[in-house]
């Protein structure tokens, strides 16, 4: 049905508007956060693309969530969940549309402006997720640490992946019709 086709974009538009409030609050103040949410609500761009059954609103949502995760990660670099959230949001934005690659460049510029090396940051995200365990040249204690990181990544992301699959199955089975 038309509702099932447009629901994902409408939900992403709603969540995108809601995510502007903490972004504005984090960058400036509570008043700026509420104003950003109001402006996003009244924006014809967001209204138009929320009604459209394309990937633009999910990509905007993932980009905004990635930016929020990046800002939280830069404030508390030792909190791994923000870095994992950044990696997942950036990957989802890139999966939604290939122009999500520009988001990676933007986030690298934000990391550079914060005074860190973006290449080291993305390498730390990759190693922190445990994906370097797959490389044959990683051995010894590094391989053990990588396996533990991969285990923690899977523990954190498996419920999210299964929830997404359940919603996709529900749409496919017609539960929302």
VEXSEDREN-774548 format. One record per residue (C-alpha): x, y, z. Coordinates in Angstrom, 3 decimals, decimal comma. Example, Ala and Ser with C-alpha at 12.3 -4.5 7.8 and 13.67 -1.06 7.14 Angstrom:
BEGIN
+----------+----------+----------+
!       px !       py !       pz !
+----------+----------+----------+
!   12,300 !   -4,500 !    7,800 !
!   13,670 !   -1,060 !    7,140 !
+----------+----------+----------+
This chain:
BEGIN
+----------+----------+----------+
!       px !       py !       pz !
+----------+----------+----------+
!    0,000 !    0,000 !    0,000 !
!    1,015 !    3,626 !   -0,264 !
!    1,364 !    3,879 !    3,522 !
!    3,825 !    1,001 !    3,618 !
!    5,905 !    2,534 !    0,838 !
!    6,067 !    6,032 !    2,348 !
!    6,232 !    5,075 !    6,020 !
!   10,022 !    4,686 !    6,211 !
!   10,662 !    8,154 !    4,751 !
!    8,025 !    9,723 !    6,994 !
!    9,467 !    8,052 !   10,090 !
!   13,008 !    9,075 !    9,108 !
!   11,794 !   12,654 !    8,569 !
!   10,168 !   12,708 !   11,994 !
!   13,294 !   11,338 !   13,665 !
!   15,509 !   13,744 !   11,727 !
!   13,513 !   16,718 !   12,962 !
!   13,663 !   15,334 !   16,502 !
!   17,446 !   14,828 !   16,247 !
!   18,012 !   18,492 !   15,429 !
!   17,026 !   19,442 !   18,983 !
!   19,914 !   17,645 !   20,753 !
!   22,330 !   18,748 !   18,023 !
!   21,450 !   22,427 !   18,553 !
!   21,519 !   21,959 !   22,320 !
!   24,918 !   20,285 !   22,132 !
!   26,430 !   22,963 !   19,896 !
!   24,941 !   26,072 !   21,533 !
!   22,064 !   26,034 !   24,012 !
!   18,638 !   24,612 !   24,743 !
!   16,962 !   27,537 !   23,017 !
!   19,020 !   27,024 !   19,861 !
!   18,152 !   23,309 !   19,919 !
!   14,428 !   24,052 !   20,085 !
!   14,752 !   26,651 !   17,341 !
!   16,637 !   24,166 !   15,136 !
!   13,872 !   21,603 !   15,681 !
!   11,227 !   24,207 !   14,815 !
!   13,037 !   25,307 !   11,658 !
!   13,502 !   21,695 !   10,561 !
!    9,801 !   21,080 !   11,182 !
!    8,811 !   24,028 !    8,988 !
!   11,383 !   23,338 !    6,283 !
!    9,711 !   22,595 !    2,930 !
!   12,725 !   20,456 !    2,023 !
!   12,160 !   18,050 !    4,926 !
!    8,397 !   17,994 !    4,423 !
!    8,796 !   17,228 !    0,712 !
!   11,321 !   14,448 !    1,168 !
!    9,442 !   12,965 !    4,135 !
!    6,478 !   12,426 !    1,836 !
!    8,641 !   10,968 !   -0,911 !
!    9,393 !    7,238 !   -0,942 !
!   13,093 !    7,643 !   -1,616 !
!   16,296 !    7,352 !    0,363 !
!   16,881 !   11,052 !    1,051 !
!   15,337 !   11,232 !    4,514 !
!   16,921 !    8,013 !    5,803 !
!   20,269 !    9,286 !    4,536 !
!   19,719 !   12,635 !    6,265 !
!   18,776 !   10,840 !    9,481 !
!   21,856 !    8,610 !    9,411 !
!   24,076 !   11,595 !    8,626 !
!   22,642 !   13,599 !   11,507 !
!   22,944 !   10,659 !   13,909 !
!   26,536 !   10,128 !   12,774 !
!   27,317 !   13,773 !   13,446 !
!   25,734 !   13,557 !   16,903 !
!   27,764 !   10,418 !   17,666 !
!   30,937 !   12,123 !   16,426 !
!   30,393 !   15,170 !   18,650 !
!   29,695 !   12,957 !   21,673 !
!   32,747 !   10,822 !   20,864 !
!   34,986 !   13,875 !   20,640 !
!   33,766 !   15,005 !   24,070 !
!   34,332 !   11,555 !   25,619 !
!   36,905 !    9,701 !   23,469 !
!   37,110 !    6,717 !   25,823 !
!   33,400 !    5,834 !   25,353 !
!   33,456 !    3,170 !   22,630 !
!   29,712 !    3,228 !   22,035 !
!   29,883 !    6,684 !   20,408 !
!   32,605 !    5,528 !   18,022 !
!   30,631 !    2,397 !   17,148 !
!   27,535 !    4,544 !   16,643 !
!   29,522 !    6,809 !   14,330 !
!   30,770 !    3,852 !   12,288 !
!   27,269 !    2,348 !   12,006 !
!   25,616 !    5,661 !   11,108 !
!   28,246 !    6,486 !    8,495 !
!   27,938 !    3,001 !    7,000 !
!   24,143 !    3,283 !    6,917 !
!   24,323 !    6,714 !    5,258 !
!   26,728 !    5,332 !    2,679 !
!   24,437 !    2,354 !    2,163 !
!   21,391 !    4,624 !    1,719 !
!   23,076 !    6,547 !   -1,101 !
!   26,570 !    6,835 !   -2,473 !
!   26,677 !   10,546 !   -1,663 !
!   27,039 !    9,403 !    1,946 !
!   30,758 !    9,332 !    1,145 !
!   30,728 !   13,104 !    1,461 !
!   29,643 !   12,586 !    5,058 !
!   32,874 !   10,689 !    5,726 !
!   34,829 !   13,650 !    4,351 !
!   32,798 !   16,086 !    6,487 !
!   33,373 !   14,012 !    9,606 !
!   37,093 !   13,833 !    8,817 !
!   37,137 !   17,650 !    8,601 !
!   35,352 !   17,885 !   11,971 !
!   37,932 !   15,553 !   13,513 !
!   40,706 !   17,631 !   11,940 !
!   39,166 !   20,844 !   13,313 !
!   39,051 !   19,219 !   16,754 !
!   42,814 !   18,777 !   16,580 !
!   43,053 !   15,055 !   15,875 !
!   44,339 !   13,129 !   12,901 !
!   41,377 !   11,792 !   10,868 !
!   43,348 !    8,836 !    9,518 !
!   44,310 !    7,741 !   13,031 !
!   40,710 !    8,263 !   14,139 !
!   39,240 !    6,104 !   11,378 !
!   41,965 !    3,489 !   11,988 !
!   41,042 !    3,459 !   15,694 !
!   37,364 !    3,023 !   14,799 !
!   38,272 !    0,124 !   12,513 !
!   40,505 !   -1,511 !   15,113 !
!   38,061 !   -0,758 !   17,933 !
!   35,291 !   -2,528 !   16,072 !
!   37,478 !   -5,652 !   15,904 !
!   37,407 !   -5,935 !   12,129 !
!   41,204 !   -6,052 !   12,017 !
!   40,864 !   -9,562 !   13,483 !
!   40,125 !  -10,694 !    9,930 !
!   43,589 !   -9,702 !    8,711 !
!   46,126 !  -12,543 !    8,701 !
!   49,046 !  -10,304 !    9,691 !
!   47,438 !   -9,420 !   13,045 !
!   48,776 !  -11,907 !   15,583 !
!   49,546 !  -12,416 !   19,252 !
!   48,076 !  -10,042 !   21,796 !
!   46,802 !   -7,733 !   19,054 !
!   44,700 !  -10,575 !   17,669 !
!   43,292 !  -11,353 !   21,130 !
!   42,363 !   -7,706 !   21,676 !
!   40,829 !   -7,548 !   18,201 !
!   38,750 !  -10,661 !   18,935 !
!   37,459 !   -9,110 !   22,179 !
!   36,618 !   -5,874 !   20,349 !
!   34,792 !   -7,821 !   17,650 !
!   32,869 !   -9,692 !   20,321 !
!   31,796 !   -6,437 !   21,993 !
!   30,817 !   -4,934 !   18,642 !
!   28,653 !   -7,950 !   17,851 !
!   27,047 !   -7,833 !   21,305 !
!   26,145 !   -4,164 !   20,829 !
!   25,009 !   -4,331 !   17,199 !
!   23,186 !   -7,673 !   16,997 !
!   19,981 !   -6,401 !   18,691 !
!   19,924 !   -3,413 !   16,334 !
!   20,412 !   -5,596 !   13,265 !
!   17,748 !   -8,075 !   14,374 !
!   15,287 !   -5,261 !   15,090 !
!   15,859 !   -3,847 !   11,612 !
!   15,357 !   -7,274 !   10,066 !
!   12,152 !   -7,776 !   12,059 !
!   10,746 !   -4,449 !   10,845 !
!   11,736 !   -5,272 !    7,269 !
!   10,068 !   -8,679 !    7,572 !
!    6,934 !   -7,060 !    9,007 !
!    6,765 !   -4,678 !    6,044 !
!    7,334 !   -7,523 !    3,608 !
!    4,689 !   -9,691 !    5,253 !
!    2,151 !   -6,859 !    5,054 !
!    1,673 !   -6,275 !    8,779 !
!    1,580 !   -2,504 !    8,221 !
!   -1,013 !   -2,649 !    5,425 !
+----------+----------+----------+
